[in-house]
Structure formats: C-alpha cells, structure tokens
C-alpha cells in the first residue's frame, strides 16, 4: 500500500488569475486538454517543418486552437501553484499583458508593423502555457510532459545525424552550412532548445528507475544533437547544467563524507563525458571545435563575439536615439552580417530596449527577473528541504534550472520568439508547480496521477465551491 500526499488539485474550482477568488466548477472537459497539450509539446521540436505564412510554427496554430480548451480546464481546478508561485505568476502575466499592449502601440510608424507578431506570439504563449499547466498538470503528467519534450528533441537529433549521409535531409537540416539546425530555423535555436531541456531530462533520469533506459537514450541523443548544432554558448551551458545536476544529485541523495566522495566521482565522470564530447565534436563539426578552442584563447578574437559587441553597441545607440517609443516591436536591425540582415540584437534585454524603449525594457526585465528569482529560490529550497522525498527534490531542482539556462542563452543569442520561448514558459511553470512536491515527505516518492476534479464529477454529484 502506498501513501499519498495532499490531494492535488483539491476539491473545488478557482478563478482564472493565480490566487483568484473561488468560482463555480466549470463544465467537464475530459481528456481533450491533455491531448492538445501532448500535440503542442510534440510540435515544439519541429518549428520549421511546415512553412506557414509569416514563418509561424505549426505549434503556434495548435496553441491558438487549444487556448480556450486549456482555459476551461484551468477554471475547473484549483491552482497547482503555492502562494509564492502565484505571486510570481501574477507579476509575469501582468508584465506580459503590458508588453502585448505596448507592442501593438509600437507598430504605428514602424518600418515593418507585421514583425510585431514575433513578440505577440511569444507573450501570448506565456498565457497559453500557464493555462496548459494549470489546467492539466498532475505529478505524473509533469514527468510525461518532460519526456515528450526530450523524446521529440531526441528524434530531431536523429534526423540531424542521418542528414550527414542523406542528401535530401542535408539541405533541410544544415541549410547550406556545417551546423545542424535540426527542424528549427537555425542552429542556435536547436542548441538552445536542447540545452534548456537537459536539466529537466536529467532530473527525471536521476529521480527514479521508471523509463530510465528511454530517458538515458534521449539524453545521449540530445547531446549528440547539441554537438551537431555547433552552438558554442549552448554547449558550454549544457556542460554547466550537467555538472550542476550531478552536484545537486550528490547533495540530495547523499550525506556526510559520502557526499564529498560522490561529488568528486560525478565531476570525474563529467570530465570523461566532456572528453568524449570533444571527440564527437571533432568528428561531427571540427569548425565548431576550433571556434570553441579559440573562445578560451585571449590572444585570438572570435568573429562572433566581435559581431555581438557591435550589435549591442548599435542597439544601445538606437535606444538613446528614441528611448521612449523605440524602433517598434521586433523590428530588424538595418545592418548586414555575412550577407544577411540581422533580425535581433542577440540579447533579449537589449532587443526589447531597442525596439520598445524604456517602457518595454522595464517590464521584460521584471518578468524574466521574477522567473529567475523564484527558480533560484526553488533550487535552494530543494537542497535544504531534507524532509521531502529525494525524487521530488531532484525534479524541482532540475525543472528550476532549465529556465535559468534559457535566460543565460538569451543573453548572447536572442531567440525569445515563437520557436524557442515555449520551452522557457513550460519549464518555468512546471518548476513553479513542482514546489508543491516539496510540501510533503511522501509527495514525490511516486509520480502517480491524481484524477481531475472534472473527471470525479462524472461519477458523483457536483459540489459547491
């Protein structure tokens, strides 16, 4: 007989906004929200598979269709977030709402008004994925959603590896370069999606034996895909994330002298894995290895770093030229690099500052800062909360690390757009929900699903709020 923690969600319904007033239960929506969530998450790995008008990914269409379905599901449940997460979500959604309005206003007089759809899609996905998580997440689905993300990225990595020898795939995946973009629009997006997902995938791998072979295979393939992408920033971030997860596992799973010994062992294993990664990088993408080597050589100046420095200076100059209105939401930079125009500032904060001025910079900084602060707090709590189950602490730690990796990647390669931002929103909201797993010693021992309140109403009379 297994012991279950406090029921999640508890009986009753809740309003739309986090921490909102109680409301009458919404009509039952069955499994439809979960089906749409599964399809949406699976399509996140293939944003460039089908060329929709305006470059919109197919996942965005599924998100727009699923939005009212997730909204109804969210109304039928209490919030799965604790008080601290509810406060952070309120700040995040308020900032996202303001940015949507300000982005629309900024299109008046902009050179390319339709470019604002990039910001609008990103910010709208922040609302949609909040409803997805609030309306469908349970402890088992939390793991299932991460498995879907890792599995689809692993399949994309397989396609990228096959493209080395299959000519029709080569043009789709490599787009005339020596760096694999998977089924994303460019290699940096592919690398960013993988590096962001690695901590969450490792957390599930280390937290239990269930699906361990599947998760190990996914992680291995994702790392190969990351190597094929040749994204230097994301390679370094993934290496840091792996070490952070191994050290976190040593702290959570061990104590006393054994903890120090296991930390040393895990770091040695990480070093060995790094050596194998260098060999794989030399085989798959020697140019990326050469650039990565130069990154640590102060005597040589990397062309990519020089270009980013120029873009950052240019963005600051454009902000100073119009610090209130900016150039308009998601406007391109009117300079050329490697015979192509540059679509963003390669830094998410500078990009919003350049395009939306000071009224855009402040809310995006607060929005990202709220997520970062709560994730850091959750990671610290998962290390300190010795009374909670080790599996729950690991999952909370890994899910909280994923958004931090995404934010760090966006400080030098801005892709906070419709193709990659859903990974940030998904892991942020899942990490917020995972804080509840730390509330009971038995909450994380078995990731068993709870029946939805909407499902229970089919078999018993409806109760008041």
C-alpha positions in Angstrom: 0.0 0.0 0.0 1.4 3.4 -1.0 0.9 6.6 0.9 -0.3 9.6 -1.0 0.4 13.2 -0.1 -2.2 16.0 0.0 -4.6 15.9 -2.9 -3.6 17.9 -5.9 -5.8 19.5 -7.1 -8.0 19.8 -4.0 -11.8 19.7 -4.5 -13.4 22.8 -5.8 -12.6 25.3 -8.6 -10.7 28.5 -8.8 -10.8 31.7 -10.8 -8.6 32.4 -13.8 -6.0 34.6 -12.2 -3.5 33.0 -9.8 -4.7 33.2 -6.3 -8.1 34.5 -7.6 -11.4 34.1 -5.9 -13.2 30.8 -5.9 -15.8 30.2 -8.6 -18.3 27.5 -9.5 -16.8 24.4 -11.2 -16.6 24.7 -15.0 -18.0 22.0 -17.3 -16.0 18.9 -17.5 -13.6 18.9 -20.4 -12.4 15.3 -20.2 -9.0 14.4 -21.7 -9.2 16.9 -24.6 -6.9 19.4 -22.9 -4.3 16.8 -22.3 -4.5 15.6 -26.0 -3.9 19.2 -27.2 -1.1 19.6 -24.7 0.6 16.5 -25.9 0.3 17.5 -29.6 1.5 21.0 -28.8 4.6 19.9 -26.9 5.5 17.3 -29.6 5.3 20.0 -32.3 7.7 22.3 -30.4 10.7 20.4 -31.8 9.7 21.0 -35.5 9.0 24.7 -35.9 10.5 24.8 -39.4 9.0 21.5 -40.6 6.0 23.2 -42.4 6.4 26.7 -43.8 3.3 28.6 -42.6 2.7 32.3 -43.6 4.9 34.7 -41.8 7.2 31.9 -40.6 4.8 30.9 -37.9 5.4 27.4 -36.4 2.7 24.8 -36.6 2.8 24.5 -32.8 1.5 28.1 -32.6 -1.6 27.1 -34.6 -2.3 24.2 -32.1 -1.7 26.6 -29.2 -4.3 29.1 -30.5 -6.9 26.3 -31.0 -6.1 24.8 -27.6 -6.2 28.1 -25.7 -9.9 28.1 -24.9 -9.8 24.4 -24.1 -7.0 24.9 -21.6 -8.8 27.9 -20.2 -11.9 25.8 -19.4 -9.7 23.1 -17.9 -8.0 25.7 -15.7 -11.3 27.0 -14.5 -12.3 23.5 -13.4 -9.4 23.1 -11.0 -7.7 24.8 -8.1 -4.3 26.3 -8.8 -1.4 23.7 -8.6 0.9 26.6 -7.5 1.8 27.6 -4.0 1.5 31.2 -2.7 5.0 32.3 -3.8 4.5 30.9 -7.3 1.1 32.6 -7.6 2.6 35.9 -6.8 5.4 35.4 -9.3 2.9 34.3 -12.0 0.8 37.4 -11.3 3.8 39.6 -11.9 4.8 37.7 -15.0 1.4 37.8 -16.6 0.9 41.4 -15.8 4.2 42.3 -17.4 3.4 40.1 -20.4 0.0 41.8 -20.8 1.5 45.3 -20.7 4.1 44.2 -23.3 1.4 43.0 -25.6 -0.4 46.3 -25.5 2.9 48.3 -25.8 4.0 46.1 -28.8 0.8 46.9 -30.6 1.1 50.6 -29.9 4.7 50.5 -31.2 3.7 49.3 -34.6 2.4 52.8 -35.5 5.1 54.3 -37.6 7.3 51.1 -37.5 9.1 50.1 -40.7 7.6 46.6 -40.6 4.5 46.5 -38.5 3.8 42.8 -39.0 7.1 42.0 -37.4 5.4 42.7 -34.1 3.8 39.2 -34.4 7.0 37.7 -33.1 6.7 39.4 -29.8 3.0 38.9 -29.6 3.3 35.2 -30.2 5.9 34.8 -27.6 4.0 36.8 -25.0 0.7 35.0 -25.8 2.4 31.7 -25.3 3.2 32.8 -21.8 -0.6 33.0 -21.1 -1.4 29.8 -23.0 1.2 27.6 -21.4 0.2 28.9 -18.0 -3.3 27.7 -18.7 -2.0 24.4 -20.1 0.0 23.7 -16.9 -2.7 24.9 -14.5 -5.4 23.0 -16.3 -3.7 19.7 -17.0 -0.7 19.1 -14.8 -0.5 16.3 -12.3 2.5 14.7 -10.8 2.6 12.0 -13.5 1.9 14.4 -16.3 4.7 16.7 -15.1 7.1 13.8 -15.9 5.2 12.9 -19.1 5.5 16.4 -20.5 9.3 16.5 -19.9 9.5 13.0 -21.6 7.6 14.3 -24.6 9.9 17.3 -25.0 13.1 15.2 -24.6 11.7 12.4 -26.9 10.9 14.8 -29.7 14.2 16.6 -29.4 16.0 13.2 -29.5 14.1 12.3 -32.7 15.1 15.7 -34.2 18.7 14.9 -33.2 18.5 11.5 -35.0 17.2 13.3 -38.2 20.2 15.7 -37.9 22.7 12.8 -37.6 21.1 11.0 -40.6 21.4 14.2 -42.6 25.1 13.8 -42.7 24.7 10.9 -45.2 21.3 11.5 -46.7 21.4 14.3 -49.3 17.7 15.4 -49.3 17.8 15.8 -45.5 21.2 17.6 -45.6 19.8 20.7 -47.1 16.8 20.8 -44.7 18.9 20.3 -41.6 22.1 22.1 -42.5 20.7 24.9 -44.7 24.0 25.3 -46.6 26.2 25.4 -43.5 28.2 22.9 -41.5 26.0 23.3 -38.4 22.8 21.3 -37.9 19.6 23.2 -37.3 17.5 20.1 -36.7 14.0 21.1 -37.7 14.4 24.6 -36.2 15.1 27.7 -38.2 18.8 28.0 -37.2 21.4 26.0 -35.3 21.3 28.4 -32.3 17.6 27.7 -31.8 18.2 24.0 -32.0 21.0 24.2 -29.4 19.0 26.4 -27.1 16.0 24.1 -27.1 18.3 21.2 -26.2 20.4 22.9 -23.5 17.3 24.2 -21.9 15.7 20.7 -21.7 18.8 18.9 -20.5 18.4 19.7 -16.7 14.8 18.7 -16.7 15.6 15.4 -18.5 18.5 14.7 -16.2 16.2 15.3 -13.2 13.8 12.6 -14.3 16.7 10.2 -15.2 18.2 10.6 -11.7 15.0 10.6 -9.7 13.8 7.1 -10.4 14.1 3.8 -12.3 11.0 4.2 -14.3 11.7 4.7 -18.1 15.4 5.0 -17.2 16.6 3.4 -20.4 14.4 5.7 -22.5 15.5 8.8 -20.7 19.2 7.9 -20.9 18.8 7.3 -24.6 17.0 10.6 -25.1 19.7 12.5 -23.1 22.5 10.8 -25.1 20.8 11.7 -28.5 20.1 15.3 -27.3 23.8 15.7 -26.5 24.8 14.4 -29.9 22.3 16.8 -31.5 23.8 19.7 -29.5 27.2 18.8 -30.7 26.0 18.7 -34.3 24.5 22.1 -33.9 27.9 23.6 -33.1 26.3 26.2 -30.8 29.2 27.2 -28.6 27.2 29.1 -26.0 24.7 26.2 -25.6 27.5 23.6 -25.5 29.0 25.5 -22.5 25.7 26.0 -20.8 24.8 22.3 -21.2 28.1 21.3 -19.7 27.5 23.6 -16.8 23.9 22.3 -16.4 25.1 18.7 -16.3 27.7 19.5 -13.6 25.1 21.4 -11.6 22.7 18.5 -11.8 25.3 16.0 -10.8 26.4 18.1 -7.8 22.7 18.7 -6.9 22.2 14.9 -7.0 25.1 14.3 -4.7 23.8 16.8 -2.2 20.3 15.5 -2.3 21.0 11.7 -2.5 24.0 11.5 -0.1 25.2 12.9 3.2 28.3 13.2 5.3 31.6 12.1 3.9 30.0 10.0 1.2 28.5 13.2 -0.3 32.0 14.7 -0.8 33.2 11.4 -2.4 30.3 11.2 -4.7 30.6 14.8 -5.8 34.2 14.1 -6.7 33.2 11.0 -8.6 30.5 12.7 -10.5 32.8 15.6 -11.5 35.3 13.0 -12.8 32.6 11.3 -14.8 31.6 14.7 -16.2 35.2 15.3 -17.2 35.3 12.0 -19.0 32.0 12.8 -20.7 33.4 16.1 -21.8 36.4 14.3 -23.4 34.0 12.1 -25.3 32.1 15.1 -26.4 35.2 16.8 -27.7 36.0 13.7 -29.8 32.4 13.6 -31.1 32.6 17.4 -31.9 35.9 16.9 -33.8 34.2 14.1 -35.8 30.9 15.8 -36.5 31.8 19.5 -36.5 35.5 20.3 -36.5 34.9 24.0 -37.2 32.8 24.4 -34.1 35.6 22.7 -32.1 38.1 25.2 -33.5 35.9 28.1 -32.6 35.3 26.7 -29.1 39.1 26.3 -28.6 39.6 30.0 -29.7 36.9 31.0 -27.1 39.3 30.2 -24.3 42.3 31.8 -26.1 42.5 35.6 -25.2 45.1 36.1 -28.0 42.5 35.4 -30.7 39.4 37.4 -31.3 36.3 35.5 -32.3 34.4 37.0 -35.1 31.0 36.1 -33.4 32.0 37.9 -30.3 33.1 41.0 -32.3 29.9 41.0 -34.2 27.8 40.7 -31.0 29.7 43.6 -29.4 28.9 45.7 -32.5 25.2 44.7 -32.4 25.0 45.5 -28.7 26.6 48.9 -29.2 24.3 49.6 -32.1 21.2 48.6 -30.1 22.2 51.0 -27.3 22.7 53.8 -29.7 19.3 53.2 -31.3 17.7 53.2 -27.8 19.3 56.5 -27.0 18.0 57.9 -30.3 14.4 57.1 -29.2 14.3 55.9 -25.5 10.5 56.1 -25.2 9.0 54.5 -28.3 12.0 52.6 -29.7 12.1 51.3 -33.3 8.9 49.2 -33.0 8.2 45.6 -31.7 10.7 43.1 -33.2 12.0 45.3 -35.9 15.0 44.1 -37.8 18.4 45.7 -37.5 19.3 47.6 -40.7 22.8 46.2 -41.0 24.2 43.2 -42.7 26.3 40.4 -41.4 27.6 37.5 -43.6 25.4 38.8 -46.5 22.2 38.6 -44.4 20.2 41.1 -42.4 20.2 40.6 -38.6 16.8 40.1 -37.1 17.5 40.8 -33.5 20.1 42.2 -31.1 21.5 38.8 -29.8 20.5 39.8 -26.3 16.8 39.7 -25.2 17.0 42.7 -22.9 18.8 44.9 -25.4 16.4 43.7 -28.1 13.4 44.9 -26.1 15.2 48.1 -25.2 16.0 48.8 -28.8 12.5 48.0 -30.1 10.2 49.1 -27.3 12.2 51.7 -25.5 12.4 52.1 -21.7 8.6 51.2 -21.3 9.4 47.8 -22.8 12.7 47.2 -21.1 11.4 47.6 -17.6 8.5 45.0 -17.8 10.6 42.4 -19.7 13.3 42.7 -17.1 10.8 42.4 -14.2 9.1 39.4 -16.0 12.3 37.5 -16.6 13.7 38.5 -13.2 10.6 37.2 -11.4 11.1 33.8 -13.0 14.8 33.7 -12.3 14.4 34.7 -8.6 11.8 32.1 -7.9 13.7 29.4 -9.8 16.8 30.2 -7.7 14.7 30.1 -4.5 13.2 26.8 -5.6 16.7 25.3 -6.2 17.9 26.4 -2.8 14.7 25.0 -1.2 15.1 21.7 -2.9 18.6 21.4 -1.5 17.6 22.4 2.0 14.2 20.5 2.3 15.6 17.3 3.7 12.2 16.1 4.9 10.8 15.9 1.3 11.4 12.8 -0.9 14.6 12.8 -2.8 12.8 12.3 -6.2 10.7 15.4 -5.5 13.7 17.5 -4.6 15.6 16.4 -7.8 12.7 17.2 -10.0 12.2 20.6 -8.5 15.9 21.3 -8.8 16.1 20.2 -12.5 12.9 21.9 -13.6 14.0 25.2 -11.9 17.5 25.0 -13.6 16.0 24.8 -17.1 14.6 28.3 -17.3 17.9 29.7 -16.0 19.8 28.0 -18.8 17.3 29.5 -21.3 17.7 33.0 -19.9 21.5 32.7 -19.9 21.5 31.6 -23.5 19.4 34.6 -24.5 22.0 37.0 -23.1 24.1 36.3 -26.2 21.8 34.7 -28.7 18.3 36.2 -28.5 15.7 33.6 -29.7 13.0 34.6 -27.3 10.5 34.1 -30.1 7.7 31.6 -31.1 10.2 28.8 -31.8 12.0 28.6 -28.5 10.2 30.7 -25.9 7.6 27.9 -25.2 10.5 25.9 -23.6 11.1 28.8 -21.2 7.4 29.1 -20.3 6.9 25.4 -20.0 9.8 24.7 -17.7 9.1 27.9 -15.7 5.5 26.9 -14.9 6.4 23.3 -14.3 9.1 24.3 -11.9 6.5 26.6 -10.1 4.1 23.6 -9.8 7.0 21.3 -8.6 7.3 23.4 -5.5 4.2 21.7 -4.2 6.1 18.4 -4.4 8.3 19.6 -1.6 5.4 20.2 0.8 5.1 16.5 1.9 7.6 13.8 2.7 5.6 11.4 0.5 4.7 13.8 -2.3 7.4 12.8 -4.7 8.1 9.2 -3.9 5.8 8.0 -6.7 4.8 10.3 -9.5 1.3 9.0 -9.6 -1.5 10.9 -11.4 -4.4 12.4 -9.5 -7.8 12.3 -11.1 -9.1 15.6 -12.2 -11.8 17.2 -10.3 -13.7 17.4 -13.6 -13.3 13.6 -14.0 -14.6 13.0 -10.5 -17.8 14.9 -11.2 -18.8 12.3 -13.7 -19.3 9.7 -11.0 -20.7 11.9 -8.2 -23.0 14.9 -7.7 -21.4 18.3 -8.2 -20.4 20.1 -5.0 -20.3 23.8 -4.4 -17.1 25.8 -4.3 
